[in-house]
Amino acid sequence: MAAEAVIRFAAILAAAMTIAAVPASAQTNAPNPDQTKIDCRDGTNAAGANCAKDGSETKSGSDAGQSGAVFLPALIVDLFPNPAPVPTPRPAPATPPADTQAGPPPGGPIVSPTDLIAVQPPRAVVGDFVPDEVLVTVDGDAGTVQQIAASFGLQVRSQRQSRLLGTTLVRFGIPDGRPVGAVLAQLAADGRTQRREPNHVYSLQQAASIVNYAFDRIALDSKQASGENVRIAVIDTGIDDTNPALAGVIAGQFDAMPDVPIEKRDHGTSIDGLIAGVGALEGMAPGARIYHARAFEGGKSTMDVILAALDWAAEQDVRIINMSFVGPKNDLLGVACRNARALGMVLVAAAGNNGPKAPYGYPAAFDGVIAVTATDAKDGLMPQANRGAYVFISAPGVEMVAPSGAGSDVVTGTSFAAAIVSGAIANLIHAAPDRSADDIEKSLAATARDLGPKGRDNDFGYGLLDIEAAAKE
């Protein structure tokens, strides 16, 4: 028995020594990105869970978020006549500076993307967006940007200092197919990243379609109208600056997407012409100086391109920025609009042409942005117009003659109603250059001619623009 006990003890001791000699295996509690599908489509994710929406948006049914977005959703559509599917135009990836190409810089361990721990749940991304990119504001220099890229398995596709955001804006590429929402959640773990957003896609707001009746409807005397020397920025498509209606109107141009060839010039030409056109197609504010930023092609643009155009506009010391486009809610765009307003700029945007049940349209739905809906010659609401509490004011935008790349055209959409409002506001600023953006906004609301239900409503906002009354306010 004693011998048997000794043998058993020796066996147990040998087993223990064998276990102790085996190295401990590395463990991680990081989720597998392939199992976390967050790119929402049709309101649900791949796991069947509903995509999260802001409470204020779901109550109204009118937010600019659309369901998931590698494909163009039904709620953000090209409203050109007979539209053909057009891929989202994007500049070619920027080449990093030479001094950043010699491999990842020092400054911390490089972690495999599959081992990254997200400190937040993967985001359910709403709206149309570039599926392999994120936009991030970074606290640090170019070296810091490269460190972040290396640590999170990303590519630096572009980076620049944003005036309106007040920090470095970086467009990171996702080369390994991870969902955008998962990458945003992973980046939240790095304190050097300040804001993290999808690179959302935005659409111009032109509807398919007879003299310009706008002067009469908004009580602006065409013989007295003037926006002389008022500086207005327009963010839109390219323009035909040889059109006689734009002779002497364009004070400066900027191409925010120089690597994408210009094919369409109609929308931007119409917007500029309705604001400040001359000759037979006179705009609302003749004499105004237009600073035109080309940021759209094929009716589409992305958030990084639009932000570049906004920064350029801010550098031109403009008083008004016209934004005749709509897309999802994006925090970076909200910050840029808020800071532009703080600098004294009046922001005017199209409410959207996506119908009564469409989500809110941004940037129009941001605070401090004048959201414009479109009415016809009899003050009836354009049927395709978005509705919602964010709609601020109504203006003519249905079947109006405007200059275009082909000479002139009949145009319809909240895009063009926004241009009418921008031109009308230029008249107010010309008459009283010291009027603040807040004062102008209050005057427009107080003097608008009520349409629809009494008081402000979700269809017409405060009512039809009355520029004569606003000038006396």
Protein Blocks (a to p, Z undefined) as FASTA:
>chain_A
ZZmmmmmmmmmmmmmmmmmmpccddddfbdcfklmcfbdgehiafkopacdddfklmmno
pafbdcdfkbccfklccfbehiacddddddddddddfklmnopaehiacddfklpccfbd
cdddedjddfkbccdddeddfklmmmmmmmnopacfbdcddfklopacdddddfkopafk
lmmmmmmmpmkbmbdcddddddddddddfbdfklmmnopafklgccehiacddddddddf
kbmklgokanbdcdfblmbccfbfklmmmmmmmmmpghjllcfbghiacddddfbeehia
cfklmmmmmmmmmmnopabdcddbdddddfklmmmmmmmmmnopacdddfbjnbjkbccd
dfklpghiacdddddfkopacfklccdjklmbdcdfehpadddfkopacdedjklmmmmm
mmmmmmmmmmmmmbcfklmmmmmmmmpccehjehjdfklonojcdfklmmmZZ
